[in-house]
Amino acid sequence: MRMLSKLKKQTFAITLAASTVFLNLIIMTNHTSAQDKAETSPLAVRVAVFAPDQSRPDNYRDFVSSHLFPALRSVPGYVGTFLGKDMNNGQMVSISFWRTEAGAVAGEQAVGRSIATLPPGSAPRPSTVSKYEIIFRDINEPLSK
């Protein structure tokens, strides 16, 4: 009798575990299928490269936090910005994401207005600027903190 009770408990536990795994598999498959079928919203990316003689990111820390990011955040269609530097020569690059190319242009204008209020040399000036339409994307994990 004890053995039968123990077998019933084991069978119940295995059945419960298998059912849970199966249910999770169905949910994840449906979730993945929904992601595959969902249309992604369009994005534009603006890439600005700065001359190597402006490779002093620490000199621009106040500009970035007090002027650049607030100006960009005020523009409709702004998604986010990454500022980086070449690991070998320190050359800086700015990569910003926008819902439309018009948003990227409006962002440039907003930053230009902000820079106009500052003393010369307070903000870096890009040597080249390019805009691209994002055609494919793959984001493995959230990009924010």
C-alpha positions as CSV (number, residue, x, y, z in Angstrom):
1,M,0.0,0.0,0.0
2,R,2.8,2.3,0.9
3,M,4.6,1.5,-2.4
4,L,1.4,2.3,-4.4
5,S,1.1,5.7,-2.6
6,K,4.7,6.5,-3.3
7,L,4.3,5.6,-7.0
8,K,1.2,7.8,-7.2
9,K,3.2,10.7,-5.7
10,Q,6.0,10.2,-8.2
11,T,3.7,9.8,-11.1
12,F,1.8,12.9,-10.0
13,A,5.1,14.9,-9.7
14,I,6.4,13.7,-13.1
15,T,3.1,14.5,-14.7
16,L,3.0,17.9,-13.1
17,A,6.6,18.7,-14.2
18,A,6.0,17.5,-17.8
19,S,2.8,19.5,-18.0
20,T,4.6,22.6,-16.8
21,V,7.4,22.1,-19.3
22,F,4.9,21.5,-22.1
23,L,2.8,24.6,-21.1
24,N,6.0,26.8,-21.1
25,L,7.0,25.4,-24.5
26,I,3.6,26.4,-25.9
27,I,3.7,29.8,-24.4
28,M,7.2,30.5,-25.6
29,T,6.5,29.2,-29.1
30,N,3.4,31.5,-29.4
31,H,5.4,34.4,-28.0
32,T,8.2,33.8,-30.5
33,S,5.8,33.4,-33.4
34,A,4.1,36.7,-32.4
35,Q,7.5,38.5,-32.4
36,D,8.3,37.1,-35.8
37,K,5.0,38.3,-37.3
38,A,5.1,41.7,-35.6
39,E,6.1,44.7,-37.7
40,T,9.0,46.7,-36.3
41,S,8.7,50.4,-36.3
42,P,11.0,52.2,-38.7
43,L,14.2,53.7,-37.4
44,A,16.8,56.1,-38.7
45,V,20.3,56.2,-37.4
46,R,22.6,59.3,-37.5
47,V,26.3,58.6,-37.3
48,A,28.7,61.6,-36.6
49,V,32.4,61.1,-36.6
50,F,34.6,63.7,-35.0
51,A,38.1,64.7,-36.0
52,P,40.9,63.0,-34.0
53,D,42.0,66.4,-32.6
54,Q,38.6,66.5,-30.7
55,S,39.4,63.2,-29.0
56,R,38.9,64.4,-25.5
57,P,35.6,63.0,-24.2
58,D,36.2,64.1,-20.6
59,N,36.5,67.7,-21.8
60,Y,32.9,67.4,-23.1
61,R,31.3,65.6,-20.1
62,D,29.4,68.8,-19.0
63,F,28.2,69.5,-22.5
64,V,26.9,66.0,-23.0
65,S,25.0,65.7,-19.7
66,S,23.8,69.4,-19.5
67,H,23.2,70.3,-23.1
68,L,23.4,67.4,-25.6
69,F,21.2,64.8,-24.0
70,P,18.5,67.2,-22.8
71,A,18.3,68.9,-26.2
72,L,18.0,65.5,-27.9
73,R,15.3,64.3,-25.4
74,S,13.2,67.3,-26.2
75,V,12.8,66.3,-29.9
76,P,9.8,64.1,-30.9
77,G,10.9,60.8,-32.4
78,Y,14.2,60.6,-30.4
79,V,15.1,57.0,-29.4
80,G,18.6,57.1,-27.9
81,T,22.3,58.0,-28.4
82,F,25.6,56.2,-28.0
83,L,28.8,58.2,-27.8
84,G,32.0,56.2,-28.1
85,K,35.6,56.5,-29.0
86,D,38.0,54.4,-31.1
87,M,39.9,52.1,-28.7
88,N,43.2,52.8,-30.5
89,N,43.3,56.5,-31.4
90,G,40.5,57.9,-29.2
91,Q,38.5,59.3,-32.2
92,M,35.0,60.0,-31.1
93,V,31.7,58.9,-32.7
94,S,28.1,59.6,-32.0
95,I,25.3,57.2,-33.0
96,S,21.8,58.4,-32.4
97,F,18.5,56.6,-33.3
98,W,15.3,58.3,-34.5
99,R,11.8,57.2,-35.6
100,T,12.3,59.2,-38.8
101,E,15.0,61.0,-40.8
102,A,13.1,64.3,-40.1
103,G,13.5,63.6,-36.4
104,A,17.2,63.3,-36.9
105,V,17.3,66.6,-38.7
106,A,15.2,68.2,-35.9
107,G,17.7,66.8,-33.4
108,E,20.6,68.3,-35.2
109,Q,18.8,71.7,-35.2
110,A,18.0,71.4,-31.5
111,V,21.6,70.6,-30.6
112,G,22.8,73.4,-32.9
113,R,20.6,75.9,-31.0
114,S,22.1,74.6,-27.7
115,I,25.7,74.9,-28.9
116,A,25.0,78.4,-30.1
117,T,24.5,79.5,-26.5
118,L,27.9,78.1,-25.4
119,P,31.4,79.5,-25.5
120,P,33.5,78.4,-28.5
121,G,35.2,75.0,-28.0
122,S,32.6,73.8,-25.4
123,A,31.2,71.2,-27.8
124,P,32.8,68.9,-30.3
125,R,32.0,69.5,-34.0
126,P,31.6,66.4,-36.3
127,S,33.8,66.1,-39.3
128,T,31.3,63.8,-41.1
129,V,27.7,63.1,-40.6
130,S,25.7,60.3,-42.3
131,K,22.1,59.1,-41.9
132,Y,20.9,55.6,-42.5
133,E,17.6,53.8,-42.5
134,I,17.6,50.7,-40.3
135,I,16.5,47.8,-42.5
136,F,17.2,44.8,-40.3
137,R,17.7,44.7,-36.5
138,D,18.5,42.2,-33.8
139,I,18.7,43.2,-30.2
140,N,19.7,40.4,-27.9
141,E,19.1,42.3,-24.6
142,P,17.9,45.6,-23.3
143,L,20.3,48.5,-24.1
144,S,19.4,50.5,-21.0
145,K,20.8,50.0,-17.5
